[in-house]
């Protein structure tokens, strides 16, 4: 029987698609002028990096990145955008001191990352790697540990996220005076004589202002 093997061209195409998306949307998340565009670019960036983790045979890290970061952290960013609205747009008007501080901080972070890469590359290869038991599929073990040994912290984290979502909605809820709303309880207790007026109009005559 002929087996259907995965095409390497298609695999490389999908891989380069995730790489290009992560590269482009990382710049969009930094340099976009609208705060909402920053947050949406960050969501796509997390999805792209999660796809790269899945391609690197680390599906748990990929799913955690998509679920936790996109489902929790980015939602908090959206709540911040909803809460502050247009006031966040003033963040783009930075002074030269803030720009220089950001550049210095970025250079320090890039230097730290480069130092970690160089040190890792030039590590002594004579060191024996740490051996770990080979597990075919770690996801069932992780799920079993979450819902047995760590069930209480897992549920507390879920409760904390739920409270944060409810709190964000309550903080962003705005009551507008111009919006017309019904008041069911007042409508139920109304009586006919206080809400309905009967007018007797003579023939060939209309109502004048002030007639009741």
C-alpha positions as CSV (number, residue, x, y, z in Angstrom):
1,X,0.0,0.0,0.0
2,X,1.2,3.5,-0.8
3,X,1.5,5.8,2.3
4,X,0.8,9.5,2.0
5,X,3.8,11.3,3.3
6,X,3.7,15.0,4.3
7,X,5.2,17.2,1.6
8,X,8.3,18.9,2.8
9,X,7.5,21.9,0.5
10,X,4.1,22.4,2.2
11,X,5.7,22.0,5.6
12,X,8.4,24.6,4.9
13,X,5.7,26.9,3.4
14,X,3.6,26.7,6.6
15,X,6.7,27.2,8.7
16,X,7.8,30.3,6.8
17,X,4.3,31.6,6.9
18,X,4.3,31.5,10.7
19,X,7.8,33.0,10.8
20,X,6.8,35.9,8.5
21,X,3.6,36.5,10.5
22,X,5.5,36.6,13.8
23,X,8.1,38.9,12.3
24,X,5.7,41.4,10.7
25,X,3.2,41.5,13.5
26,X,5.9,41.9,16.1
27,X,6.8,45.2,14.4
28,X,3.1,46.1,14.1
29,X,2.6,45.5,17.8
30,X,5.4,48.0,18.6
31,X,5.0,50.7,15.9
32,X,1.3,50.8,15.3
33,X,-0.2,54.2,16.1
34,X,-3.6,53.0,17.4
35,X,-3.7,51.1,20.6
36,X,-6.3,48.7,19.4
37,X,-4.1,47.8,16.4
38,X,-1.2,47.1,18.9
39,X,-3.4,44.7,20.8
40,X,-4.7,42.9,17.7
41,X,-1.2,42.6,16.3
42,X,0.0,41.1,19.6
43,X,-2.8,38.5,19.4
44,X,-1.7,37.4,15.9
45,X,1.9,37.4,17.1
46,X,1.1,35.0,20.0
47,X,-0.8,32.7,17.6
48,X,2.2,32.7,15.2
49,X,4.7,31.9,17.9
50,X,2.3,29.2,19.2
51,X,2.3,27.6,15.8
52,X,6.1,27.7,15.7
53,X,6.2,25.8,19.1
54,X,3.9,23.2,17.6
55,X,6.2,22.8,14.7
56,X,9.1,22.4,17.1
57,X,7.4,19.3,18.6
58,X,6.3,21.3,21.7
59,X,2.5,21.2,21.4
60,X,1.9,21.9,25.1
61,X,3.9,25.2,25.0
62,X,2.2,26.2,21.8
63,X,-1.3,25.6,23.3
64,X,-0.4,27.3,26.6
65,X,0.8,30.3,24.6
66,X,-2.4,30.5,22.6
67,X,-4.8,29.8,25.5
68,X,-3.1,31.6,28.4
69,X,-1.6,34.6,26.6
70,X,-4.3,35.2,24.0
71,X,-7.2,34.1,26.2
72,X,-6.1,35.9,29.4
73,X,-3.3,38.5,29.1
74,X,-4.4,39.9,25.8
75,X,-8.0,40.1,27.0
76,X,-6.8,42.3,29.9
77,X,-5.1,44.5,27.4
78,X,-8.4,44.9,25.5
79,X,-10.1,45.7,28.8
80,X,-7.5,48.4,29.3
81,X,-8.2,49.8,25.9
82,X,-12.0,49.8,26.6
83,X,-11.5,51.5,30.0
84,X,-9.2,54.3,29.0
85,X,-10.4,54.7,25.4
86,X,-8.8,57.7,23.6
87,X,-6.7,58.6,26.6
88,X,-4.3,55.9,25.6
89,X,-3.6,57.7,22.3
90,X,-1.7,60.3,24.2
91,X,1.0,57.7,25.0
92,X,2.3,58.1,21.4
93,X,3.3,61.7,22.2
94,X,6.5,60.9,24.0
95,X,9.3,63.3,25.0
96,X,12.9,62.9,24.0
97,X,13.8,61.6,27.5
98,X,11.2,58.8,27.2
99,X,12.5,57.9,23.7
100,X,16.1,57.7,24.9
101,X,15.1,55.7,27.9
102,X,13.2,53.2,25.7
103,X,16.2,53.0,23.3
104,X,18.6,52.3,26.2
105,X,16.4,49.7,27.7
106,X,16.0,48.0,24.3
107,X,19.7,48.0,23.8
108,X,20.3,46.5,27.2
109,X,17.7,43.7,26.5
110,X,19.3,43.0,23.1
111,X,22.7,42.8,24.6
112,X,21.5,40.4,27.3
113,X,19.9,38.2,24.7
114,X,23.0,38.2,22.6
115,X,25.2,37.4,25.6
116,X,22.9,34.4,26.5
117,X,23.2,33.1,22.9
118,X,27.0,33.5,22.9
119,X,27.4,31.8,26.3
120,X,25.1,29.0,25.3
121,X,26.9,28.5,22.0
122,X,30.4,28.4,23.6
123,X,29.5,26.1,26.5
124,X,31.8,23.3,27.2
125,X,30.5,20.4,25.1
126,X,32.2,17.9,27.5
127,X,29.4,18.4,29.9
128,X,27.1,15.4,29.9
129,X,23.5,16.4,29.0
130,X,20.9,15.6,31.6
131,X,19.1,12.5,30.6
132,X,15.3,12.3,31.1
133,X,13.0,9.5,30.4
134,X,11.5,9.5,27.0
135,X,7.8,10.2,27.1
136,X,5.8,9.6,23.9
137,X,3.0,12.0,24.7
138,X,3.4,14.2,27.8
139,X,-0.1,15.8,27.4
140,X,-2.0,13.1,29.3
141,X,0.4,13.2,32.2
142,X,0.2,17.0,32.4
143,X,-3.6,16.9,32.3
144,X,-3.7,14.2,34.9
145,X,-1.4,16.2,37.2
146,X,-3.5,19.4,36.7
147,X,-6.8,17.7,37.6
148,X,-5.5,15.6,40.4
149,X,-2.5,16.9,42.2
150,X,-2.9,20.6,41.3
151,X,-6.7,20.7,41.0
152,X,-7.1,23.4,43.8
153,X,-4.5,25.9,42.3
154,X,-5.9,25.2,38.8
155,X,-9.5,26.0,39.9
156,X,-8.3,29.1,41.9
157,X,-6.6,30.4,38.8
158,X,-9.8,29.9,36.8
159,X,-11.8,31.7,39.5
160,X,-9.3,34.6,39.6
161,X,-9.6,35.0,35.8
162,X,-13.4,34.9,36.0
163,X,-13.4,37.6,38.7
164,X,-11.0,39.7,36.6
165,X,-13.3,39.4,33.6
166,X,-16.4,40.4,35.6
167,X,-14.5,43.3,37.2
168,X,-13.2,44.5,33.8
169,X,-16.8,44.5,32.4
170,X,-18.2,46.3,35.4
171,X,-15.4,49.0,35.2
172,X,-15.9,49.5,31.4
173,X,-19.7,49.7,31.7
174,X,-20.8,53.3,31.0
175,X,-24.3,54.5,31.8
176,X,-25.4,57.1,29.3
177,X,-28.1,59.5,30.2
178,X,-29.3,59.9,26.6
179,X,-30.0,56.2,26.2
180,X,-33.6,55.4,26.7
181,X,-34.3,52.3,28.8
182,X,-37.5,50.6,30.0
183,X,-38.3,50.3,33.7
184,X,-40.4,47.2,34.1
185,X,-41.2,47.6,37.8
186,X,-42.5,51.1,37.4
187,X,-44.5,50.1,34.3
188,X,-46.1,47.2,36.3
189,X,-47.3,49.4,39.2
190,X,-48.7,52.1,37.0
191,X,-52.5,52.6,37.1
192,X,-54.8,53.6,34.3
193,X,-56.0,56.8,35.8
194,X,-52.5,58.1,36.3
195,X,-51.2,57.2,32.8
196,X,-54.2,57.6,30.4
197,X,-56.1,60.8,29.8
198,X,-59.4,61.0,28.1
199,X,-60.0,64.1,26.0
200,X,-63.4,65.1,24.6
201,X,-63.0,67.0,21.3
202,X,-65.9,69.0,19.9
203,X,-66.8,68.5,16.2
204,X,-64.9,70.7,13.7
205,X,-62.5,71.8,16.5
206,X,-59.0,70.6,17.3
207,X,-57.0,70.5,20.4
208,X,-55.3,73.6,21.6
209,X,-52.1,73.8,23.5
210,X,-52.9,73.3,27.2
211,X,-56.1,71.4,26.7
212,X,-56.6,68.3,28.9
